Amino acid sequence: MDIEFNKNEDINKQLVYELKTRLKTIYKGGGEKSAAKQKEKGKMLARERVTYLIDKDTEFLEVGAFAAEGMYVDQGGCPAAGVVCGIGYVSGRQCIIVANDATVKAGAWFPMTAKKNLRAQEIAMENRLPVIYLVDSAGVYLPMQDEIFPDKEHFGRMFRNNALMSADGIVQISAIMGSCVAGGAYLPIMSDEAMIVEGTGSVFLAGSYLVKSAIGEDVDNETLGGATTHCEISGVTDYKYPNDQACLESIRNIMSMLGEPQSAGFSRIKPAPPKLDPQEIYGLLPENREKQYDMHEIIYRLTDDSEFEEYKKEYGQSIICGLGRIDGWAVGIVANQRKVVKSKKGEMQFGGVIYSDSADKAARFIMNCNQKKIPLVFLQDVTGFMVGSRSEQGGIIKDGAKMVNAVANSVVPKFTIVVGNSYGAGNYAMCGKAYDPRLIYAWPTAKIAVMGGSQAAKTLLQIQAAAMKSKGEMVNPEKEAELLKEITERYDRQTTPYYAASRLWVDGIIDPLETRKVISMGIEAANQSPIKRQFNVGIIQT
């Protein structure tokens, strides 16, 4: 019996149980009372609509389930940012689905709602995926309009993206299944086709109360912008349906007639499961983020047949690079090695740290994958780049910049899984959110921050103590200990994967056993967008 393995397994399974429990709460949206009100109107709930729309027995990869979690407390919260987004299959065609959740503040747009919608559109644009909008929203949440309305990445960017996608030939279909108000009215009407549900769907620039206030006209919302008005008088909408189900079935029918997408030509053969049991990941991954483990063992439980063709195996060992297949797709894997290794020069290298030789190897491997048109998968468990006089004199900044350059300029699709630590510049070099991964998901064991908690807390303590002393306040050892505890707890909360996911620094948190699905669906999506830009790293320090 391996006691350490069993201990890790128990703790990691507990983390996955916590993840699934928190997701169940999020899936309830605004709660049972709000759901009942929607049902009374004859409407399906947002997640019911998505389930009805997608093909039976197919996967739905949700994006941003934890968006806004723990935020907007004074406003009563905003589960999943009031919108369900993800990649699903409709009539056999992979697409992006965006469904407003009217149980959450009548589907009103909070700042994170806009960010999440824009992320969904970004995925659609990068991968040339059709977009289906299931619209049911009261529009901008007025008390926070200054945080959602005027800036570049705010509400209006949605409609700009509608226009760009239309010009680029990316199909967009909208169904007005509830309210669709003010600026939000442009989203469905800027789509290729707009449909509306009788009795519940309505679309107008200003509702009846605002019309009365602005021009003194007495008119009800149905006459102002209901299905009959827009399908028979204004011509704003293209189809009308008696209920949600009929509307969704029509979308499925339209999607079944789409022409075949172009192919980027990424290599795929018949998928095979890993020979080594993926369930063993739970026991292999230490519960303590500072403990060693061999990342090879994780890789073997992700790749088809547990096969992995390692690149420069004996050189730059603190980063593992190599080729494999995941669900049949050829991938280039770049992963942080978390055990201490010894270089051929006799140097002991800490696990999770990027050294000059490993940065040099990774940059070369990334360039090779671009040359061969092989998608890249990054498995992050990185504490940063090596520091100290020896590393500086060895050119760590130059070698690190070379790796960052290769990641930034890659034209093949990139996918990032945050397995453990994701600290500082290591986050950047290993394709963090700022480096445009097509998808980025975290395991429950992830930690994302500028540096580790203990180092950061001590640095912040020094800053805070100095500020207090400059004001003449006494800082004795007891006060320092109290401050350190307070700072550490706050910092630790900010490094959790839930904190990151609530702000969409990652697209979601997944059970490690879902990793193959995420990567496979991601590459399938990317394969519908041929590479048009030539790979060029520009000027790099050699």
Helices and strands as residue ranges (DSSP letters): H 3-27, H 32-40, H 46-53, E 61-63, G 73-75, G 79-82, E 83-90, E 93-100, G 105-107, H 111-127, E 131-137, G 142-147, H 156-167, E 172-181, G 182-185, H 186-189, E 193-197, E 202-204, H 208-215, H 221-225, H 227-228, I 229-233, E 239-241, H 244-255, G 278-280, H 281-284, H 295-300, G 304-306, E 309-311, E 319-326, E 329-336, E 341-342, E 348-349, E 353-354, H 356-372, E 376-382, E 384-385, H 389-393, H 396-409, E 414-423, H 424-429, G 433-435, E 439-442, E 447-449, H 453-470, H 477-494, H 497-502, E 508-509, G 512-514, H 515-526
